Structure formats: structure tokens, C-alpha cells
Amino acid sequence: MNKHRQRKLITMMSVVLMLSLAAGLILYALKQNINLFYTPTQLIEAKVAPTQICRVGGYVKKNSVQFDASGQSVAFIVTDKQRDILVRYHGVLPNLFREGQGVVMTGQLNAEHVFIASDILAKHDEKYMPASVAKALQKIPGASAS
Amino acid sequence: MWDWLKQNGLSPKSFYRTSGLCLPWLTVLFLGCAGFGLIDGLYIAPADYQQGDGFRIMYVHVPSAFAAMAVYFAMAICAVLTLVWRVKLAAVCMSCSAPIGASFTFLALVTGSIWGKPMWGTWWIWDARLTSVLILFFLYMGFIALQSILAEQHYRDRACALIALVGVINLPIIHYSVIWWNTLHQGPSISQLAKPAIAPSMLYPLLAMIAAFFLFYLSVLFMRMRNQILLREKHTHWVREVVLS
């Protein structure tokens, strides 16, 4: 490889490297904004203001789902295996909603620290979700995957 | 050795000849893989325990998303070959790959959206994976747009190569988005082949479909490249011979 081409190659690689570094720093700075949802632990520790609308994601706790008499309102506990949050929701649930399933909910905490969900999405986990929940748990300092 | 390769193996003329010999085989292989993948995936593979038959859309979604990223990576390699070594064939390959990669990206976005509505409960969500793939689509579109506004061949190739090279930063972001951030999109399944995340009866048609998508890419790429080579080299003696014979 002659000198001219070598210099060109090195220049180009360093430009790509610098741009990656810039992109990496931007993404790192915006980390919490890029995350789609809070885990229950993050929500409790972040002390989100009661009026602030946010997304929370976690597992539907086993044996916690309770429908009211009309069958249209539901209350359940969502957990990341560290902290639990009581959720109330009025509306149609996605087909994949069930106990033990991953869910991502939009809504806000009320004064009693109950999460009033306005929208519920099922996070399809099958065999992959346990790994990503474990990863979400690892991101919380001091937490151990149980 | 490199000079020899550039003179002989990588010259447009010899590529035109070799690709002509490869094309029928590529097409036959593609049809075989696609036939096996589609029949096995759509009829024989068992329905998923949670999603029922809805999971079968992954036999199009996963290969197209995979191929979309691989095609962009191939374009980035061609960009380096174009910018540093001025390999004519690399510039042709790069510009011919773009519309195919863009179609794969579009297909991945559309099939994902169609799957997302019944499974997640939404057509679209601005999570890291979906957004970064949308950016990949825009990169392809930018590449194609730039290609069509620049008239002069030499500048066009170099400007497009720059876009392809800069956009390659997006590829690791797409791949790791589901690991670095909380997303609605599930994590990778193919890279976990060691501990099976998909039952073998569902996995084999998926692998066949991935092979089929790559063979499809190569077949269409070769056809497009042959056309563009004839166009670019239209003033040379050998093209006149090929066209007139």
C-alpha cells in the first residue's frame, strides 16, 4: 500500500472513530431519555412528581390480577422482583396480558402511590424477556438478580 | 497481488463475465432456500405457545432486518474500497446495493409494525430499536437521494461513499439498542444460538429464510451491477462487443 493511500485510510478511520465517539457521548448523555420505561425501583427512587406522565415496565406479579365486578377495570401489581407498584387500569388489555408477563404502561402515580395506567402494552418475552429483566435489574446499583 | 486482483479479478469486464456464470446458480439456490423456508415456516413449523400462528411473520421480519444491516455493512466496505483504492467495481456494488437494502429495511419496519399491533398493542413506539432502524431507512434514502442529484460520476461515488461510511455508526447502535436501553422490542434471538431461544423446529426454516434473503440480495445485486457496468463502460470496446453480439 503506498503512502498516499495509507494516509487516506488513516484519516478516514479516525474520522469514523471520532464520529462514533461523538455519537457514543450523545447517547450516553441522553441515556435516561432513550430508555423507554422506568422499572418500578427506578420510579420509586426517582420520586416522580404525581402529575408527571411516565412509562413503567415490569412483570405482572403472579396472583395479583383482580378485575372489578364489571370486568372492565383491573388492578394488579407490577414488579421488577425488587419493588412492587400497584396499578389500576380501565380499558381493553392486550391479548398477551397475563400474570408473569412483561408489560409497559403509560400513566401517572396518584397521591396514594398507585400507578393509574392510561395505556398498557404487552412486552413479548417468550424466552427473551427474562434475560432483559435480569439486565434491567443489573442496571440498578446494589440490586441482585433473583 | 493486489494490483493483479484489481486488474483482473476486480475489473468490471471480468466481473461481468463471472457474474453471468454465477447468476443461474444463485437464482436456483435462492429458490430452493426460499421454497424450503416458506413451506417449512408457514405450514410445518408448530404454532407458538403464546402468539399462535402470528409468530410466523418473523420468517420475513427477522431475515429482512438482518439483511438490511448486512447490506449497509457491505456498502460501507465498498465505500472504503472506493475512497482509498478507487476500485471501480466497489462503487458500482455500493450504488446498486442501496435500493435493495432500503427495500429490506422497509420490509422489516412494515412486518414489525403488523406484528406489533396484535402482540404489543401498538403499531409503532419510539423505543431505541425501532427508532434506530428508522434512521437506517433514512440513511438509505439519503444515499439514494444524493446519488440521484449529483450528475458527475466521480463526485457522486465519493459523496455517496462518505454517507455510507458515516452511517455505519448506526449499525452497532441498532444491534445493541435492546441491550443498552429498556425497549419494548425483545432482545436478540439469533446470537443466542448456543442456548436455544427458539425451538429447533422453528429455527431451521428461519435459517433457511435468512440464507434465501442473502441469495436474493446477491442475485438482484449482480443483475443490477451488470446493467450499471454496461452503462458506465459504454465507451469501451468490450461493451460494444457484448451489446452487439
Chai-1 contact restraints between the chains, C-beta under 6 A:
chainA,res_idxA,chainB,res_idxB,connection_type,confidence,min_distance_angstrom,max_distance_angstrom,comment,restraint_id
A,R5,B,V84,contact,1.0,0.0,6.0,A-B,restraint_1
A,K8,B,V84,contact,1.0,0.0,6.0,A-B,restraint_2
A,L9,B,V84,contact,1.0,0.0,6.0,A-B,restraint_3
A,L19,B,I169,contact,1.0,0.0,6.0,A-B,restraint_4
A,S20,B,I169,contact,1.0,0.0,6.0,A-B,restraint_5
A,A23,B,I169,contact,1.0,0.0,6.0,A-B,restraint_6
A,I34,B,A128,contact,1.0,0.0,6.0,A-B,restraint_7
A,I34,B,W181,contact,1.0,0.0,6.0,A-B,restraint_8
A,N35,B,W181,contact,1.0,0.0,6.0,A-B,restraint_9
A,N35,B,N182,contact,1.0,0.0,6.0,A-B,restraint_10
A,L36,B,D127,contact,1.0,0.0,6.0,A-B,restraint_11
A,L36,B,N182,contact,1.0,0.0,6.0,A-B,restraint_12
A,L36,B,T183,contact,1.0,0.0,6.0,A-B,restraint_13
A,L36,B,L184,contact,1.0,0.0,6.0,A-B,restraint_14
A,F37,B,N182,contact,1.0,0.0,6.0,A-B,restraint_15
A,P94,B,G121,contact,1.0,0.0,6.0,A-B,restraint_16
A,V104,B,L184,contact,1.0,0.0,6.0,A-B,restraint_17
A,L121,B,W120,contact,1.0,0.0,6.0,A-B,restraint_18
A,L121,B,G121,contact,1.0,0.0,6.0,A-B,restraint_19
A,L121,B,T122,contact,1.0,0.0,6.0,A-B,restraint_20
A,A122,B,W120,contact,1.0,0.0,6.0,A-B,restraint_21
A,K123,B,L184,contact,1.0,0.0,6.0,A-B,restraint_22
A,H124,B,M119,contact,1.0,0.0,6.0,A-B,restraint_23
A,H124,B,Q186,contact,1.0,0.0,6.0,A-B,restraint_24
A,K127,B,A197,contact,1.0,0.0,6.0,A-B,restraint_25
A,Y128,B,Q186,contact,1.0,0.0,6.0,A-B,restraint_26
A,Y128,B,G187,contact,1.0,0.0,6.0,A-B,restraint_27
A,A131,B,G187,contact,1.0,0.0,6.0,A-B,restraint_28
A,S132,B,G187,contact,1.0,0.0,6.0,A-B,restraint_29
